[in-house]
Amino acid sequence: MTTDTTKVVLVTGASSGIGEATARRLVADGHRVFLGARRTDRLAALVDGLADGGDRAAFRRLDVTDAADVRGFVAAARERFGRVDVMVNNAGVMPLSPLAELKVDEWDRMIDVNVRGVLHGIAAALPVMREQGGGHLVNIASVGAYEVVPTAAVYCATKFAVRALSEGLRQESAGDIRVTVVSPGVTESELAESISDPRAREEMKTYRSVAIPASAIADAIAFAVNSPAEVDINELVVRPAASAQ
């Protein structure tokens, strides 16, 4: 990849799953990545495996529910690599349960991470990108942004919100900031481990029997990131070929 097409890409939720796979793919494409998550031991191991003399990858502990922390994350990336070209808002949680179970703490957690986390990412990166004269926001939603299923009402609501926020940002930023929503179908990740409801957890085992690897979603993100500057890939839905949902 030439210097002109090398980008500085920030990835939240980068310690596993889609975030980790995205970091690996983008570094392989020649980009520089700045990675954030709460599990810094995993980030350190990932960067050690990715970095070429420290030139390609770095990390910082990140809690996306803390707006000041996200601003610090973006500032640290800019200090480390000089600019911020792409922000991948990937961090998410999925503790599914029927509404009647009244797991309010889990609802609040999903809202905090899945919605506020994305908003915090936009709020931190957008001013920097506007100052630079351009940039790219990539927000990770879900097929749950297009449909609602039992036990997933709150999760789907948060992903509908991500899609709506992304579309609003796209309309407000046309010609300046590119905006992409990537919506994975069932994908290999640690998301299901946060499900505390026994029924939802059991149903998820069946649902995930046809899961695609996280690298498939990383490929979709890379497709959007690597597209020419005059092309804005707005929405990508990536499902297992064997899945009807």
N, C-alpha and C positions, 0 to 999 in steps of 0.2 A: 504494500500500500504506500502511496506517495505521501509526502509530508502534508500536501494540501488537503488530503482526505482523511488524515489522522485526526480523530476527535478525542476530547476529554469527556468521558461518560461517567456520571455518578449513578450508583445503583444502591437503593435501599433494600433491606432484607436480604443482604448478599451472603449470609453465612451458610445457606443451604438452598436446595431446590432450584427454582427458576432463577433466583438472584445469583447463585453460585455458577450455574450453567451459563448465564448471560455474561458474567465476568470472563469466564474461560473463552467463550466464543468471540467476544469483542477484542480481547487481547490477541487471540489468534488472527483476527482480521487486521491487526496493527494499531488498534486504538489504545489509549491510556484509560485506565479505570480507577475510580476512587470509590471505595466500598464502605458501606455502613451497615451496622447491625449491633445488637446488644452483646452477642457472643463473640468477644474479641479474640478468644483463643482460636476459634474456627476461622475468623478473618485473617489472623496472622498466618495460620497454616496455608490458607488459600493464596495469600499474597506471596508467601515464600515459594509456592509452586508456580506462580504466574510471573513474578517480577524478573526482568532481565537487568540485573544490576540496579534495581530500584527505579528504573526508568518507566516501567509500564503499569505498575500497580501500587496502590497505597490504601490505607484504611483508617477509619476513625470510629470509635464507639458511637452509636446513634440510637436514640429513642425517638421515633417519628411522632409520638404523641406530645412531645415537648417542642413547641415552635422555636424557642431560643436555641435548642440543641440542633435543630435542622438548619437554622441560619448559620450556626457555627460549623456545621458539616460542610455546607456550601462554601463558606468562607475559607475553610481549611483546604478544600479541593482547589479553589482558585489560587490560594497561596502556593500550594504544592505544584500545580501544573500550569498556572498562568491564566486559565480561562475555564469556562463551564459551557460545553457545547450541548450536552444531552443530560437530562435528568430522568432516570427510570424509577418511577414511584412504584416499587414492587412489594414493599412490606405489607403483609396481610395476615389475618387470623380467621379461623372458620369453626368456632365451637357451636355446631348445629344442635338444635333442640326444638321441640314443639313449643309454640308460644304459651300454651297452657302450663308449661313447667315453670314459667315466670323466672327464668334465669337472667334477671335484670343486670347483674354484674357482667355476665357474658355479653349481653346486648351492648352494654356501655363500652366494653372492651373492643367489640367489632366496630362500633361507631368511631371510637378514638383512633384506632389503628387504620381501618380501611377508608374512612372518610376524612377525618381530621389530619391523618398522616399524609394523605395525598394533597390536601389543601396546604398543609405546612410546606410540603415540597414545592408546590407551585409558588407560594408566597416567598420562599427563600431564593428560588432559582430565577423566577421571571424578571425581577429588576436587573439582575446581572446579565441575563440574556438580552434584555432591551438595551442596556448600556453598550453591550458588545455589537449590537446591530442584528442579532439573530440567535436562534437556539431551537431546541427540540425537547418537548415534554412527552415522555412515553409513560402512560398510566396503565397499570395492569388491572384489568377488571376480571371478568369470568363469563362463562355462558349464563351464569346467574344474573347477569346484567340484562338478559333478554327473556328470561322465564323465571317463574317461581315454582318451587316444589315444597312439599311438606317437610318440616323441620328446618327449612332454609329461609324462612321469611325475612328475618333480620339480615342475614348474610346477603341475600339477594337485594334487599333494600340498599345496603351499602354499596353494592356493585352497580345497581341502577344509578346511584348517586355519582359514582366515579364516571360512568358513561355520560351522564348529564353535564357534570362539571367540565369534562373534556370537550364536549361539543360546544358548550358556551365559550370556553377558552379559545377553541378553534375559530369560532365566528368573530370573536373580539380581536384576534391576533392575526388574521389572514394577511399573508404577505410578509410577515415579520417572524412569527414563532410557529414552527411546525408542531402539530399535536397528533399523537397516535394513541389509540386505545387497543390493547392486545387482550383478547378474552379467551383464556384457556378453557378447554373442556377438562375432563378428568386427567390429571397429570400427576406423575410420581413426585411426591413432596411430603413434608412433615405436617401439612395443614390438618390432616385428619386426627393427628395425635392430640389436638386440643379439644376434641369432642368428648364431653363428660357425660352426655345423655346416652344410656345403654342402647336404646332403640336406634337412635341416629347413628351411633358408632357401628352397630351391626349392619345397618342398611348401607353405610358407606363402604364396608368391606366388599359387598357385592358390586356396588357402583364402580369401585376402583379396580375391578378385575381386568378391565381393558385399558388401564392407564397408559398414556404415552410418556416417554421420558421428558424430563425437564429441558433437555437439549432441543427438543422440537419447538418449544416456546422461545428458547434463546435464538433459534434460527429465524423465527418470525420477527423478533425484536431487531436482530441484525439486519434483516431485509429492510425494515423501516429506517433504521439508522443509516444504512449504507446507500439509500436511495439518493438520486441527485437532488441538489438543493432546491430545484424548482418543482420537485415532486413531494406532495404531502400525503403519506399513507395514513388515512384517518382511522380505519377500523380493520382489525384482523381477528377473525374467530378461528381457533385452531382446536379441532376435536379429534379423538381417536377415530380411525376409519370404521371401526367396528361398533361405534356407539351411535344410538339413535337419538340421544339427548344432547 
